[in-house]
Amino acid sequence: MSSHFVNWKEDENGLVLFTPPEFSFPENLRYLSRSANECLYEISGEIIRRALSFGNEKLLIEISAVSDQSLSVIIHKPVTHQMKAEIAEYIHNWFDLGASLTPFYEMAQTDPLLKKPAEKFFGLRVMGIPDLFEALAWGILGQQINLAYAYTLKRRLVEKYGESLEIGRNKYWLFPSAETIAGLTIEDLADLKMTVKKCEYLIDIARLIANGELSKEDLLKEGNVKAAEKRLTNIRGIGPWTAHYVLMRCLRFPNAFPIDDVGLHNAIKVITGSERKPAREEILTYSARWENWEAYAVFYLWRVLY
């Protein structure tokens, strides 16, 4: 479903990235703007600014839409062709530009839950979290708390342990590396005000990644969603919800499906007008039609709520 081919070309200030049909930059921008407390990029007008790190190189990029078919990426200092290729690949992955959504929209046209969200949010992509440690950390931070508080915890973690890039009066933050968090103790994380368990999980996972015992490549090599889920849920602190969230937003398994997600249940209640939470059997009945598009179905249903 996702192709790895990244369609881009160099230009004088950076690069141009060609987007597939059924892509809407404004729709993705609206999704990215949903929290005023986001600390890893800023959006002003129709421009996204974000710091990225490749090896020892920290860069600020600015992404805007030239048209419905292409994105302009300005890089704030001269870089090599190879570095531009890495930036293009990062953005391609972040916006899931390799996915052809035609079959999803065809299926959604006659789907009782997806018909309206697919029309309303047409062109929205499952916005990715390309870095495995960031995706797992976000999954852990978000366990059993509301989204607003999860953003607060993320900001505390990033501003205490992330690196930043200062340009003019602005500071652009990078998510802390697994290596940085792996060197910490639970006491170090105490003033972030999250549970001791979450601190333990975060440090444990950072160590697995820093030691090379867990990587994106390893999980992709598992080849299917069940095997990759099992590999993740064997790690303390990662249950099925966190595993599927990461499989969906970082590893791009199209059939990742966090079936027990509260947001999914609430979206189904909103769309069906029901007073009660849908039973698992009902969700399985609805989702039987979504085969290999479960990740997109869930993402579009979440979008109904926030």
BELFENKA-V733172 format. One record per residue. N is the residue number from 0. RES is the residue in one small letter. PHI is phi in degrees with one decimal (NA if undefined). Layout:
BEGIN
n	res	phi
N	RES	PHI
N	RES	PHI
END
This chain:
BEGIN
n	res	phi
0	m	NA
1	s	-99.4
2	s	-98.4
3	h	-88.4
4	f	-66.6
5	v	-103.9
6	n	-96.6
7	w	-150.0
8	k	-144.5
9	e	-74.9
10	d	-139.9
11	e	-62.0
12	n	-96.2
13	g	165.8
14	l	-156.6
15	v	-118.5
16	l	-113.2
17	f	-87.5
18	t	-102.6
19	p	-77.0
20	p	-60.3
21	e	57.6
22	f	-127.4
23	s	-125.9
24	f	-61.2
25	p	-58.0
26	e	-67.0
27	n	-71.3
28	l	-63.3
29	r	-61.8
30	y	-62.3
31	l	-66.6
32	s	-89.3
33	r	-70.6
34	s	-120.3
35	a	-73.2
36	n	-101.2
37	e	-65.2
38	c	-114.5
39	l	-101.5
40	y	-157.6
41	e	-127.9
42	i	-119.4
43	s	-130.7
44	g	60.4
45	e	-108.1
46	i	-121.2
47	i	-103.7
48	r	-114.0
49	r	-150.0
50	a	-88.1
51	l	-128.3
52	s	-127.1
53	f	-127.9
54	g	63.0
55	n	-95.0
56	e	-95.5
57	k	-106.8
58	l	-134.4
59	l	-104.7
60	i	-118.2
61	e	-123.5
62	i	-113.0
63	s	-142.8
64	a	-96.2
65	v	-79.1
66	s	-160.2
67	d	-70.2
68	q	-101.4
69	s	-153.5
70	l	-113.9
71	s	-98.0
72	v	-121.1
73	i	-96.0
74	i	-111.2
75	h	-82.1
76	k	-160.9
77	p	-65.3
78	v	-136.0
79	t	-73.7
80	h	-58.8
81	q	-60.6
82	m	-65.3
83	k	-61.0
84	a	-62.6
85	e	-68.3
86	i	-65.4
87	a	-59.1
88	e	-66.5
89	y	-60.7
90	i	-68.3
91	h	-54.9
92	n	-73.1
93	w	-58.7
94	f	-93.3
95	d	49.3
96	l	-75.5
97	g	-83.1
98	a	-86.9
99	s	-93.5
100	l	-90.5
101	t	-52.1
102	p	-63.2
103	f	-63.3
104	y	-67.9
105	e	-63.6
106	m	-65.0
107	a	-66.4
108	q	-53.6
109	t	-113.2
110	d	-95.1
111	p	-60.6
112	l	-90.1
113	l	-94.4
114	k	-53.9
115	k	-70.4
116	p	-58.3
117	a	-66.3
118	e	-73.4
119	k	-67.5
120	f	-108.5
121	f	-51.4
122	g	96.6
123	l	-71.7
124	r	-108.7
125	v	-70.1
126	m	-67.1
127	g	-90.6
128	i	-124.6
129	p	-60.4
130	d	-86.7
131	l	-61.9
132	f	-63.8
133	e	-61.4
134	a	-63.5
135	l	-66.8
136	a	-63.1
137	w	-64.1
138	g	-60.8
139	i	-70.9
140	l	-58.2
141	g	-82.9
142	q	-65.0
143	q	57.1
144	i	-137.3
145	n	-78.7
146	l	-61.3
147	a	-61.3
148	y	-71.8
149	a	-60.0
150	y	-63.5
151	t	-64.1
152	l	-62.1
153	k	-61.0
154	r	-60.1
155	r	-60.9
156	l	-63.6
157	v	-66.3
158	e	-74.1
159	k	-88.5
160	y	-121.2
161	g	-85.7
162	e	-87.3
163	s	-138.4
164	l	-121.9
165	e	-105.5
166	i	-131.0
167	g	63.2
168	r	-93.3
169	n	-99.2
170	k	-118.4
171	y	-114.9
172	w	-94.7
173	l	-114.8
174	f	-65.4
175	p	-58.8
176	s	-78.7
177	a	-57.6
178	e	-61.4
179	t	-64.5
180	i	-70.3
181	a	-61.5
182	g	-86.4
183	l	-96.6
184	t	-112.4
185	i	-60.8
186	e	-61.8
187	d	-58.8
188	l	-91.6
189	a	-56.4
190	d	-78.0
191	l	-76.4
192	k	63.1
193	m	-119.3
194	t	-63.1
195	v	-58.1
196	k	-58.6
197	k	-61.6
198	c	-61.4
199	e	-61.5
200	y	-60.7
201	l	-61.9
202	i	-67.2
203	d	-58.7
204	i	-68.5
205	a	-58.7
206	r	-67.2
207	l	-59.1
208	i	-71.8
209	a	-63.9
210	n	-83.1
211	g	78.7
212	e	-86.0
213	l	-143.7
214	s	-149.6
215	k	-60.7
216	e	-59.3
217	d	-59.8
218	l	-68.0
219	l	-66.3
220	k	-66.8
221	e	-60.0
222	g	85.0
223	n	-141.4
224	v	-65.5
225	k	-64.6
226	a	-66.6
227	a	-67.2
228	e	-61.7
229	k	-61.8
230	r	-60.1
231	l	-74.8
232	t	-73.4
233	n	-73.4
234	i	-92.4
235	r	-59.3
236	g	96.3
237	i	-111.0
238	g	-95.1
239	p	-58.1
240	w	-62.7
241	t	-62.7
242	a	-59.3
243	h	-68.5
244	y	-60.6
245	v	-71.2
246	l	-64.7
247	m	-80.6
248	r	-97.8
249	c	-111.7
250	l	-95.5
251	r	63.8
252	f	-73.3
253	p	-66.0
254	n	-103.9
255	a	-62.8
256	f	-149.6
257	p	-76.5
258	i	-63.9
259	d	-91.0
260	d	-70.2
261	v	-63.0
262	g	-61.1
263	l	-61.5
264	h	-62.3
265	n	-66.2
266	a	-64.4
267	i	-63.9
268	k	-60.4
269	v	-60.9
270	i	-70.5
271	t	-89.2
272	g	72.8
273	s	-82.6
274	e	-88.5
275	r	-114.7
276	k	-66.0
277	p	-68.3
278	a	-72.0
279	r	-54.9
280	e	-61.6
281	e	-63.2
282	i	-63.3
283	l	-65.0
284	t	-65.8
285	y	-57.5
286	s	-80.8
287	a	-58.0
288	r	-83.4
289	w	-92.3
290	e	-45.3
291	n	69.4
292	w	-127.4
293	e	-57.2
294	a	-61.3
295	y	-67.8
296	a	-60.1
297	v	-63.5
298	f	-62.0
299	y	-68.0
300	l	-71.0
301	w	-57.4
302	r	-63.5
303	v	-61.9
304	l	-92.7
305	y	-154.9
END
